[in-house]
Amino acid sequence: MVSDGKPERPSFSAVAERRFRLAGKSIIEKGHPYFVPVDRLEQMYSSKPEGYVSLAHYDYLGLARHPEVIAASTQAMQDYGAGAGASRLVGGERTAHRALERNLAEFLGVGDVLSLISGYLTNLSLINHLLGPRDLVLIDSLAHNSIVVGAKSGRFECRTFEHNNFDDLEAQLKAARGEYRHVLVVVEGLYSMDGDIPDLPRLVEMKNRHDAWLLVDEAHSYGVLGRNGKGICEHFGIDPSEVELSVGTLSKSFVSSGGFICANAEVIAWLRFTLPGFVYSVGLSPATTASANAAVNILRREPERVERLKQKSRLFRDTARAAGLEPGNAIGEAVVPLHFETPEQTMMISQVLIEHGIYAPPIVQVGVPKDQPRIRFFFSAAHRDEDILRAVDVTAAAVHGDLPVKIASS
């Protein structure tokens, strides 16, 4: 259209509509399992014989409703109020902030820890802060969006290497290392879309040989990998000091919210005064800090929760594979995806699961390539074996045509 001789710009809503269609509106409009009020879903199925089970949440150690966690959170709110009130740098901090950070540092075996209000913000802010115009960041092609955005929005060079292909990474380091002042390699400790892990021993050897830095995002691996849940370094028997930086989250094993950075004490001291995502953001609320710290204490006291989590995860992976389902390269620790042929089939199977009281939303188009749809199943030390086996049975029956597969109207 033309107005006063000038082309009329599309409205904001028109642009949003177009992007919505690109995001898969044709699938979503038929009925979808996103943004489900899970408390209502739980109430709806609680009266049925088999009950309700969520396989979509990150309560890996079964601590979300632990009385000690709830009591700590409630007491902190009563003692200190609802919010932190300001940035910790300019408004001061609570003793609980450093208590949590020191507890995490001692448990994980790192020099020090810095907590931030958002896990996503942690990667976004940190990667930009570390590198400059003469630097290079190399990220795994399946890295989390927070890593991708952080790595691609700076004034430095950003390249990807094929997922977990360290021959590709080696070749890129050999070719490019001499051209840059600093090189940062970024991987995840446990990939949440695939449930697999990197070869950390080879990564450490490689980054040392090429004088590079290594950042490991352990959002899904703290509380999961290793005998005591200390992450991928414990899993491989590597001293955490061999990894320059690791990033964690409080929203998964530690059943709260926010992110944190692990590094040696000097690096953390520098970040406390300079990292934009920390300096310009409010501190963790008293309730958040207290609940996370309580979760850390329970894990330190009860490491057997980690072994229970492994048993539950592998029960699902192995039973699913035996039933003809495809878990890919998942190692069977906390996260196990099942891959399906089309987005439509994936959406329908997720709907069948909901109809049987099992909440596990699909991943189609957002977060994974269009031709690799899947349902991610997240496990908890608190899950019952019978619920895990029921999820496999329902999924397999839907895939093999033994259950009606339909999409409910929205």
Secondary structure, 3 states (H helix, E strand, C coil): CEECCEECCCCHHHHHHHHHHHCCHHHHCCCCCCCCCHHHHHHHHHCCCCCCEECCCCCCCCCCCCHHHHHHHHHHHHHHCCCCCCEHHHHCCCHHHHHHHHHHHHHHCCCEEEEECCHHHHHHHHHHHHCCCCCEEEEECCCCHHHHHHHHCCCCEEEEECCCCHHHHHHHHHHHHHHCCCEEEEEECCCCCCCCCCCHHHHHHHHHHCCCEEEEECCCCCCCCCCCCCCHHHHHCCCHHHCCEEEEECCCCCCCCCEEEEECHHHHHHHHHHCHHHHCCECCCHHHHHHHHHHHHHHHHCCHHHHHHHHHHHHHHHHHHHCCCCCCCCCCCCEEEEECCCHHHHHHHHHHHHHCCEECCEECCCCCCCCCCEEEEECCCCCCHHHHHHHHHHHHHHHCCCCCCCCCCC
